[in-house]
């Protein structure tokens, strides 16, 4: 990537450059582009020299680690032949914008760590899955055949329905394949090739289950990782909202007014009015920690934080995610009638039913974590806008 420094700002090079009435298309070194229009002959455009337009190669560097009370900020050093990204710590001011930024970044970075961990686990399982199929040609053939033939039905469920290994091969239509490749049934429950015993019904089911588990990351390790990661993601978001409430309470002290009872003894233990305020804030946060997502978000709305997330139905998503988390924690991963009641006014009211099992996979987790980040970012920007804080993100 190439760019130039102009008035202290980095300008990234465009793919198409207009200069002195001439149009140049920027291509990588040795790259070639062919354009066609109607019956015109092919037009071949060679890559141009970006340096002739005043651009230099951009060199990106790793950012600094998050440091409490400081903001890692980048700047660009315009060197002779390249532009290098540099980093420095900027001390945050005490107007709450620094605290707000740290809260948001910690939440965002924590979610990235969870996603990276699950991706690593998924890749590990995928490698085992592919290696498993390579070790057994028959298993590979059967697995792919069932997966392609019985659309919408897992291979493992097909196996479970059968009473013997012979009935399984009859069900999926691969008896001719076995005959053509030297396989015979010594009994209905024993498949052989020559004098070698290949599979019994029990061993066949075990291998299929292992394949199914590896493919779907539903083995015990994957199941625990996904469910615990899902719970942790929403625990982090719960804490993020509570931290936001704590900040707006500090900014607007009228938010300290609550029904919380404060004893004389508690006040006497405080050494200053600031400690009294902190104690009331902490009591307030402790109470709201038991609230649902809907109650917390409605509280913020009552304080004048008007979420733009409503435009994209993210509010419904957050209620749905919360009910999924509650079902995993309290109801063995199944929706119940209580879940249905809380979702009756959302777009999910006709999608779920009581007794429905919740299955978390890597695609779904990634999609939901992206929505949670969007909500968190929206909330961050709304707080900055309402209280005239510096948006440092």
C-alpha positions in Angstrom: 0.0 0.0 0.0 1.2 3.5 -0.9 0.4 7.0 0.4 1.6 10.5 0.9 1.6 13.0 3.8 -0.4 16.2 3.0 -1.1 18.9 5.6 -0.1 16.4 8.3 -2.6 13.7 7.2 -1.9 10.4 5.5 -3.5 10.1 2.1 -3.9 6.6 0.7 -3.2 6.2 -3.0 -6.3 5.5 -5.2 -6.5 2.8 -7.8 -7.3 5.4 -10.5 -5.2 8.6 -10.7 -6.2 11.6 -12.8 -3.3 13.9 -13.5 -2.9 16.5 -16.3 -5.9 15.1 -18.1 -4.4 11.6 -18.2 -5.9 8.6 -16.4 -3.6 6.0 -14.8 -4.7 2.8 -13.2 -2.6 1.8 -10.2 -1.5 -1.9 -10.2 0.9 -3.9 -8.2 4.3 -4.5 -9.6 4.2 -6.7 -12.8 0.3 -6.8 -12.6 -1.6 -6.5 -15.8 -5.2 -5.5 -16.4 -7.3 -6.1 -19.6 -10.4 -3.9 -20.2 -13.2 -4.7 -22.8 -15.9 -2.4 -24.1 -18.3 -3.5 -26.8 -16.5 -4.5 -30.0 -13.4 -2.5 -29.2 -10.1 -4.3 -29.2 -8.7 -5.4 -25.8 -6.9 -2.5 -24.0 -4.0 -3.6 -21.8 -2.9 -1.2 -19.0 0.5 -1.7 -17.4 1.2 -0.9 -13.7 2.3 2.7 -13.3 5.2 3.9 -11.1 3.5 5.4 -7.9 6.7 7.2 -6.9 6.2 9.5 -9.9 3.0 10.7 -8.4 4.7 11.5 -5.0 3.5 8.4 -3.2 5.7 6.3 -0.9 5.3 2.8 0.5 3.4 2.7 3.8 5.0 0.6 6.6 2.6 -0.5 9.4 3.8 -1.4 12.9 2.2 -3.2 15.8 0.2 -0.9 18.3 1.3 -0.4 21.9 -0.5 -2.4 24.6 -3.5 -0.8 26.4 -2.2 1.1 29.5 -4.5 2.5 32.1 -4.7 6.2 32.1 -3.0 6.5 28.6 -4.1 6.2 25.0 -1.9 4.4 22.4 -2.0 6.9 19.5 -0.3 6.5 16.1 1.4 9.1 13.9 3.1 8.9 10.6 6.8 9.5 10.0 7.6 10.8 6.5 11.0 9.2 5.6 12.9 9.5 2.4 11.6 6.4 0.7 8.7 5.3 2.9 6.1 6.4 5.4 6.3 4.6 8.8 3.6 4.2 11.4 4.8 5.2 14.8 3.1 4.9 18.2 3.2 6.9 21.5 1.3 7.0 24.8 -0.9 10.1 25.3 -2.0 10.7 28.9 -5.8 10.9 29.1 -7.5 13.8 30.7 -9.7 13.5 33.8 -13.0 14.4 32.0 -14.2 10.7 32.0 -13.5 10.3 28.3 -10.3 8.4 29.2 -12.2 6.0 31.6 -14.9 5.5 28.9 -12.3 4.6 26.3 -10.5 2.1 28.5 -13.9 0.4 29.3 -14.8 0.1 25.6 -11.3 -1.1 24.5 -11.1 -3.7 27.2 -14.5 -5.1 26.3 -13.7 -5.1 22.5 -10.3 -6.7 23.1 -11.7 -9.4 25.4 -14.2 -10.4 22.7 -11.5 -10.6 20.1 -9.5 -12.9 22.4 -12.6 -15.2 22.8 -13.1 -15.3 19.0 -9.4 -16.0 18.4 -9.5 -18.9 20.9 -12.6 -20.5 19.4 -11.1 -20.1 15.9 -7.9 -21.9 17.1 -10.0 -24.7 18.6 -12.1 -25.0 15.4 -9.0 -25.2 13.2 -7.5 -27.8 15.5 -10.7 -29.9 15.2 -10.8 -29.4 11.4 -7.2 -30.8 11.1 -8.2 -33.9 13.1 -11.3 -34.3 11.1 -9.4 -34.2 7.7 -6.7 -36.5 9.1 -9.4 -39.0 10.3 -11.0 -39.2 6.9 -7.6 -39.8 5.2 -6.9 -42.9 7.3 -10.0 -44.8 6.1 -11.1 -44.8 2.5 -14.4 -46.6 3.2 -15.3 -44.3 6.0 -14.4 -41.3 3.8 -16.6 -42.6 1.0 -19.6 -43.3 3.2 -19.4 -40.1 5.2 -19.3 -37.9 2.0 -22.1 -40.0 0.4 -24.4 -39.6 3.3 -23.6 -35.9 3.7 -24.5 -35.3 0.0 -27.4 -37.6 -0.3 -29.4 -36.9 2.8 -29.6 -33.1 2.7 -30.5 -31.6 6.1 -29.9 -34.8 8.0 -26.6 -35.5 9.7 -24.7 -38.7 9.0 -24.7 -39.7 12.6 -28.5 -39.6 12.8 -28.7 -41.9 9.8 -26.5 -44.4 11.6 -28.5 -44.3 14.8 -31.7 -45.2 13.0 -30.3 -48.6 11.9 -30.3 -52.0 13.7 -27.2 -53.4 11.9 -24.3 -52.3 9.7 -25.9 -54.1 6.8 -29.2 -52.3 7.1 -27.2 -49.0 7.2 -25.5 -49.7 3.9 -28.8 -50.8 2.4 -30.4 -47.6 3.6 -27.8 -45.3 2.0 -27.6 -47.4 -1.2 -23.9 -48.4 -1.2 -24.3 -52.2 -1.2 -23.1 -52.3 -4.9 -20.0 -50.2 -3.9 -19.1 -52.7 -1.2 -19.5 -55.7 -3.6 -17.3 -53.9 -6.3 -14.5 -53.2 -3.8 -14.3 -56.7 -2.2 -16.4 -56.1 1.0 -18.7 -58.8 2.3 -21.0 -59.2 5.3 -20.1 -62.2 7.4 -23.2 -61.4 9.4 -25.6 -58.5 9.4 -23.5 -56.9 12.0 -20.0 -57.7 10.8 -18.4 -56.2 7.6 -15.2 -57.9 6.3 -12.7 -57.5 3.4 -11.0 -60.8 2.6 -10.1 -62.3 6.0 -10.0 -58.9 7.8 -12.8 -57.7 10.0 -13.5 -54.1 9.0 -16.5 -52.9 11.1 -19.1 -54.0 13.5 -22.2 -51.9 14.0 -20.9 -50.6 17.4 -17.4 -49.6 16.0 -19.0 -48.0 13.0 -21.3 -45.9 15.2 -18.3 -44.8 17.3 -16.3 -43.6 14.4 -19.2 -41.8 12.9 -19.9 -40.1 16.2 -16.2 -39.0 16.4 -16.4 -37.5 12.9 -19.6 -35.8 13.6 -18.2 -34.3 16.8 -15.0 -33.1 15.1 -16.9 -31.5 12.2 -19.4 -29.7 14.4 -17.1 -29.1 17.4 -19.7 -30.8 19.5 -17.3 -33.0 21.4 -17.1 -32.4 25.1 -14.2 -30.0 24.8 -15.9 -28.0 22.0 -19.3 -28.0 23.7 -17.9 -26.6 26.9 -15.7 -24.0 25.2 -18.6 -22.7 23.1 -21.2 -22.5 25.9 -18.7 -21.0 28.4 -17.5 -18.5 25.8 -21.1 -17.5 25.0 -21.9 -17.0 28.7 -18.6 -15.1 29.2 -19.3 -12.8 26.2 -22.6 -11.7 27.8 -21.2 -11.4 31.2 -18.6 -9.0 29.8 -21.3 -7.0 28.1 -23.4 -6.9 31.3 -20.3 -5.5 33.1 -19.7 -3.0 30.2 -23.3 -1.6 30.6 -22.8 -1.3 34.4 -19.5 0.5 33.9 -21.3 2.9 31.5 -24.0 3.5 34.1 -21.3 4.2 36.7 -19.7 6.8 34.4 -22.9 8.7 33.6 -23.7 8.7 37.4 -20.4 10.3 38.1 -21.0 12.9 35.3 -24.6 13.7 36.4 -24.8 13.6 40.1 -28.6 13.8 40.1 -28.4 10.2 39.0 -27.1 9.5 42.6 -30.7 9.9 43.8 -32.1 6.5 44.3 -34.1 4.3 46.7 -30.9 2.8 48.1 -30.7 2.9 51.9 -27.5 4.3 53.4 -26.9 3.7 57.1 -25.2 6.2 59.4 -22.5 3.7 60.1 -21.7 3.5 56.3 -21.4 7.3 56.1 -19.2 7.5 59.2 -16.7 5.1 57.6 -16.3 7.4 54.6 -13.6 10.0 54.9 -14.9 12.5 52.4 -18.0 13.4 50.3 -16.3 11.7 47.3 -16.2 8.4 49.2 -19.9 8.8 50.1 -20.7 9.3 46.4 -18.7 6.3 45.4 -20.4 4.2 48.0 -23.9 5.2 46.7 -22.8 4.6 43.1 -21.5 1.1 44.0 -24.8 0.3 45.8 -26.7 1.5 42.7 -24.6 -0.6 40.4 -25.0 -3.7 42.6 -28.7 -3.3 42.4 -28.7 -2.9 38.6 -26.4 -5.9 38.2 -29.5 -8.1 38.8 -31.5 -6.4 36.0 -32.1 -7.9 32.6 -30.6 -6.4 29.4 -34.0 -4.8 28.6 -34.1 -3.1 32.1 -30.6 -1.8 31.8 -31.0 -0.4 28.3 -34.4 1.1 29.2 -32.7 2.8 32.2 -30.1 4.3 29.9 -32.9 5.4 27.5 -34.7 7.1 30.5 -31.4 9.0 31.1 -31.5 10.4 27.5 -29.3 7.8 25.8 -31.4 7.2 22.7 -30.0 4.1 21.0 -29.7 4.1 17.2 -29.6 0.3 17.5 -33.4 0.3 17.4 -33.2 1.1 13.7 -31.6 -2.3 13.0 -33.5 -4.3 15.6 -30.4 -4.9 17.7 -32.5 -4.3 20.8 -34.5 -7.5 19.9 -31.2 -9.3 19.3 -29.8 -8.4 22.8 -33.0 -9.7 24.5 -32.7 -12.9 22.5 -29.0 -13.3 23.3 -29.8 -12.8 27.0 -32.5 -15.5 26.9 -30.1 -17.9 25.2 -27.5 -17.3 27.9 -30.1 -17.8 30.6 -31.2 -21.1 29.0 -27.6 -22.4 28.9 -27.0 -21.5 32.5 -30.4 -22.4 34.1 -32.2 -24.8 31.8 -29.7 -27.2 30.3 -29.5 -25.2 27.1 -33.2 -25.3 26.2 -35.7 -22.5 25.8 -38.7 -22.6 28.2 -42.0 -20.8 28.5 -40.3 -18.0 30.5 -38.1 -17.4 27.5 -41.1 -17.2 25.2 -42.8 -14.6 27.4 -39.8 -12.3 27.3 -39.5 -12.7 23.5 -43.1 -12.2 22.7 -42.7 -8.6 21.6 -39.5 -9.2 19.6 -38.8 -10.4 16.0 -38.0 -13.8 17.5 -41.5 -14.5 18.9 -42.3 -17.0 16.1 -38.8 -18.5 15.7 -38.3 -20.3 18.9 -40.4 -22.7 20.9 -40.3 -24.3 24.4 -37.9 -27.2 24.6 -35.9 -26.1 21.6 -32.2 -27.0 22.1 -29.6 -24.2 21.8 -26.6 -25.1 19.7 -23.7 -22.6 19.5 -21.2 -22.9 16.6 -18.4 -20.8 15.4 -20.3 -19.0 12.7 -23.2 -18.1 15.0 -20.8 -17.0 17.8 -18.9 -14.7 15.4 -22.1 -13.2 14.1 -23.5 -12.5 17.5 -20.3 -11.1 18.9 -20.2 -8.6 16.0 -23.7 -7.4 16.9 -22.7 -7.1 20.5 -19.6 -5.0 19.5 -21.8 -2.8 17.3 -24.2 -2.2 20.3 -21.2 -1.4 22.6 -19.7 1.0 20.0 -23.1 2.7 19.5 -23.4 3.2 23.3 -19.8 4.5 23.5 -20.5 7.1 20.8 -23.9 8.1 22.3 -22.3 8.7 25.7 -19.5 10.9 24.1 -22.2 12.9 22.1 -24.6 13.4 25.0 -22.0 14.5 27.6 -19.7 16.3 25.2 -16.8 13.9 25.9 -13.9 13.6 23.5 -14.5 10.5 21.2 -11.0 9.0 21.4 -11.7 5.8 19.5 
